[in-house]
Amino acid sequence: MEAQTARPMHPLYLIAAIAVILFCAVGIAAVMGWLPTSVGKSGETAAPTIADKIPQAPAAPITEQAAAEKSPAQKPQAKPPVKSAPRPVQVARNASASAPAAANPPAAVPAAAPAPAPAPQAAAAKPKCAECGVVEAVREVEKKGEASGLGAVGGAVAGGVLGSQVGGGRGKDVMTVVGAVGGALAGHQIEKKVKSTKSYEITVRFEDGTTRTFTEPNQPAWRQGDKVKVINGQIQPNA
């Protein structure tokens, strides 16, 4: 028997098989989102590039070669859903990218603090009362009277009489003179004492720091520390 020789495969079949494999690979890559651009262009550019590297077969009938060239070119156009596959992926990416932005809204700008109200003007200092003050001191003042001489005369007479009663002779005369002189001095002082007068000095310190002394003939009712008011030269209580 004669050994049967293997019949070589026609080159067009080999080209068609390679084109189908490339088309399937491109379709899978497009569905998985590995290709950022449309599949049609990738398939069209990839198929001729690989086909150019394969040694061309001898010339074939024009009808068969035209049918082989049309088949790989028309097949990519028959799968429009493949072209739209990357778009949902991009939308999902955009949605996922915008999700953190929505989750983290921009920080609200703090409202400007209201302008502080103008500080109220310092209350005007209370005007000082020119007539108001405090009793600082109360003193009793005794003023001796003026002697007219009658006291001295009367004292001398009385002293002389008393002195003459002591001793006798010349001693009696001496004691009379001493009694008269002593009586005159005593009478003078007694007369001044009898004619002496008492008054009371009241010192008032006003709110402006000045002091003024008032004299009253009778003992006043004011005490040190009392708040008073001077009206027309008279001290009156300041309630």
C-alpha positions as CSV (number, residue, x, y, z in Angstrom):
1,M,0.0,0.0,0.0
2,E,1.1,3.5,-0.7
3,A,1.4,5.8,2.3
4,Q,-1.2,8.6,2.2
5,T,0.4,12.0,2.3
6,A,-1.3,14.6,4.5
7,R,-3.0,17.2,2.5
8,P,-1.8,20.7,3.4
9,M,-4.3,23.1,4.9
10,H,-5.3,26.0,2.6
11,P,-3.9,29.3,3.8
12,L,-7.3,31.0,3.7
13,Y,-8.5,28.6,6.4
14,L,-5.5,29.4,8.5
15,I,-6.1,33.2,8.2
16,A,-9.8,32.7,9.0
17,A,-9.0,30.7,12.2
18,I,-6.5,33.3,13.4
19,A,-9.0,36.1,12.7
20,V,-11.7,34.3,14.8
21,I,-9.3,33.8,17.7
22,L,-8.3,37.4,17.7
23,F,-11.9,38.5,17.5
24,C,-12.8,36.4,20.5
25,A,-9.8,37.7,22.5
26,V,-10.7,41.3,21.7
27,G,-14.4,40.6,22.7
28,I,-13.3,39.1,26.0
29,A,-11.0,42.0,26.8
30,A,-13.8,44.5,26.0
31,V,-16.3,42.7,28.2
32,M,-13.8,42.6,31.1
33,G,-13.1,46.3,30.8
34,W,-9.4,45.9,29.8
35,L,-9.8,48.0,26.7
36,P,-10.5,51.7,27.2
37,T,-11.5,52.4,23.6
38,S,-14.0,50.8,21.3
39,V,-13.5,47.2,20.2
40,G,-14.2,47.8,16.5
41,K,-11.0,49.8,15.9
42,S,-8.9,47.4,17.9
43,G,-10.2,44.4,16.0
44,E,-9.7,46.2,12.7
45,T,-6.2,47.2,13.5
46,A,-5.1,44.0,15.1
47,A,-6.3,41.6,12.4
48,P,-4.5,43.2,9.5
49,T,-1.3,43.6,11.5
50,I,-1.1,39.9,12.4
51,A,-2.3,38.9,8.9
52,D,0.5,40.9,7.3
53,K,3.1,39.0,9.3
54,I,1.8,35.6,8.0
55,P,3.3,34.6,4.6
56,Q,0.7,35.1,1.9
57,A,-0.6,32.1,0.0
58,P,-0.5,31.8,-3.7
59,A,-3.0,33.8,-5.6
60,A,-6.5,32.4,-5.2
61,P,-9.7,33.1,-7.1
62,I,-10.9,36.6,-6.6
63,T,-14.2,35.5,-5.3
64,E,-12.8,33.4,-2.5
65,Q,-10.2,36.0,-1.4
66,A,-12.9,38.7,-1.3
67,A,-15.1,36.5,0.8
68,A,-12.2,35.8,3.2
69,E,-11.4,39.6,3.6
70,K,-15.0,40.6,4.2
71,S,-15.7,38.0,6.9
72,P,-13.2,39.4,9.5
73,A,-14.2,43.0,8.7
74,Q,-18.0,42.4,9.0
75,K,-17.9,40.3,12.2
76,P,-16.8,43.1,14.5
77,Q,-19.6,45.3,13.3
78,A,-22.2,42.6,14.2
79,K,-21.5,43.0,18.0
80,P,-22.8,46.5,18.9
81,P,-23.4,45.5,22.6
82,V,-19.6,45.0,23.0
83,K,-19.0,48.7,22.2
84,S,-21.3,49.8,25.0
85,A,-19.8,47.5,27.6
86,P,-17.0,49.9,28.8
87,R,-19.5,52.8,29.3
88,P,-21.3,51.3,32.3
89,V,-17.8,50.6,33.8
90,Q,-16.9,54.3,33.4
91,V,-20.2,55.4,34.8
92,A,-19.6,53.1,37.8
93,R,-16.2,54.6,38.3
94,N,-17.5,58.1,38.1
95,A,-20.3,57.2,40.5
96,S,-17.7,55.6,42.9
97,A,-15.5,58.7,42.5
98,S,-18.3,61.0,43.3
99,A,-19.5,59.0,46.3
100,P,-16.7,60.2,48.6
101,A,-17.4,63.7,47.5
102,A,-21.1,63.3,48.4
103,A,-20.2,61.6,51.7
104,N,-17.9,64.4,52.6
105,P,-19.9,67.6,51.9
106,P,-17.8,70.8,51.9
107,A,-17.3,72.2,55.3
108,A,-19.8,74.9,56.0
109,V,-18.2,78.3,56.1
110,P,-18.6,79.7,59.6
111,A,-20.9,82.6,59.7
112,A,-19.1,85.9,60.5
113,A,-19.3,86.8,64.1
114,P,-21.5,89.8,64.7
115,A,-19.7,93.0,65.3
116,P,-19.4,93.6,69.0
117,A,-21.7,96.2,70.3
118,P,-20.0,99.5,71.1
119,A,-19.0,99.7,74.7
120,P,-21.4,101.8,76.7
121,Q,-19.9,105.1,77.6
122,A,-18.6,105.2,81.1
123,A,-21.2,106.5,83.4
124,A,-20.6,110.1,84.3
125,A,-19.1,110.4,87.7
126,K,-21.6,111.5,90.2
127,P,-21.0,115.2,90.9
128,K,-19.7,115.9,94.3
129,C,-22.0,117.6,96.7
130,A,-20.4,120.9,97.7
131,E,-22.5,121.2,100.8
132,C,-22.1,117.5,102.0
133,G,-19.5,116.4,104.5
134,V,-18.8,114.4,107.6
135,V,-18.3,115.7,111.1
136,E,-14.6,115.4,111.8
137,A,-14.3,116.7,115.4
138,V,-16.4,118.4,118.1
139,R,-14.5,120.5,120.7
140,E,-15.6,122.5,123.7
141,V,-14.0,125.9,124.0
142,E,-14.1,128.0,127.2
143,K,-13.6,131.7,126.9
144,K,-12.8,133.6,130.1
145,G,-14.6,136.8,130.8
146,E,-12.9,140.2,131.1
147,A,-12.5,141.5,134.7
148,S,-13.7,145.0,135.5
149,G,-11.6,145.3,138.7
150,L,-14.5,145.0,141.0
151,G,-13.4,141.4,141.7
152,A,-9.9,142.6,142.6
153,V,-11.2,145.3,144.9
154,G,-13.5,143.0,146.6
155,G,-10.9,140.4,147.0
156,A,-8.4,142.9,148.4
157,V,-10.9,144.0,151.0
158,A,-11.8,140.6,152.0
159,G,-8.2,139.5,152.1
160,G,-7.2,142.4,154.2
161,V,-9.9,141.8,156.7
162,L,-8.9,138.2,157.0
163,G,-5.2,139.0,157.2
164,S,-5.8,141.5,160.0
165,Q,-7.2,138.8,162.0
166,V,-3.9,137.0,162.1
167,G,-1.1,137.9,164.5
168,G,-0.7,141.1,166.3
169,G,1.4,144.3,166.1
170,R,3.6,144.6,163.1
171,G,2.8,141.0,162.1
172,K,-0.8,141.9,161.9
173,D,0.0,144.7,159.5
174,V,2.0,142.4,157.3
175,M,-0.8,139.8,157.2
176,T,-3.3,142.5,156.4
177,V,-1.3,143.5,153.3
178,V,-0.8,139.9,152.2
179,G,-4.4,139.2,152.7
180,A,-5.4,142.2,150.6
181,V,-3.0,141.3,147.7
182,G,-4.1,137.7,147.7
183,G,-7.7,138.7,147.9
184,A,-7.3,141.1,145.0
185,L,-5.7,138.4,142.8
186,A,-8.3,135.8,143.8
187,G,-11.1,138.3,143.2
188,H,-9.8,139.0,139.8
189,Q,-9.7,135.4,138.8
190,I,-13.1,134.7,140.3
191,E,-14.6,137.6,138.3
192,K,-13.1,136.3,135.1
193,K,-14.3,132.8,135.9
194,V,-17.8,134.0,136.5
195,K,-17.9,136.0,133.3
196,S,-16.4,133.2,131.2
197,T,-18.4,131.6,128.4
198,K,-18.4,128.2,126.7
199,S,-18.8,127.5,123.0
200,Y,-18.5,124.4,120.8
201,E,-16.4,124.2,117.6
202,I,-17.6,121.6,115.0
203,T,-15.1,120.8,112.2
204,V,-16.8,119.4,109.0
205,R,-14.8,117.8,106.2
206,F,-16.5,118.2,102.9
207,E,-16.5,115.8,100.0
208,D,-14.1,117.9,98.0
209,G,-11.5,117.6,100.8
210,T,-11.8,121.0,102.4
211,T,-12.7,121.6,106.0
212,R,-14.7,124.3,107.8
213,T,-15.2,125.0,111.5
214,F,-18.5,126.1,112.8
215,T,-19.1,127.6,116.3
216,E,-22.2,127.0,118.3
217,P,-23.0,128.4,121.8
218,N,-24.8,125.4,123.0
219,Q,-23.7,121.8,123.1
220,P,-24.5,120.3,119.7
221,A,-26.0,116.9,119.0
222,W,-23.4,116.0,116.4
223,R,-20.9,113.3,116.9
224,Q,-17.7,112.5,115.1
225,G,-18.5,110.6,111.8
226,D,-22.0,112.0,111.4
227,K,-23.0,112.9,107.8
228,V,-24.2,116.4,107.6
229,K,-25.0,119.1,105.0
230,V,-24.4,122.8,105.4
231,I,-27.2,125.0,104.2
232,N,-27.0,128.7,104.7
233,G,-24.3,128.3,107.3
234,Q,-26.3,125.9,109.4
235,I,-25.3,122.3,109.9
236,Q,-28.2,119.9,109.1
237,P,-28.4,116.1,108.9
238,N,-27.7,114.6,105.5
239,A,-30.0,111.5,105.2
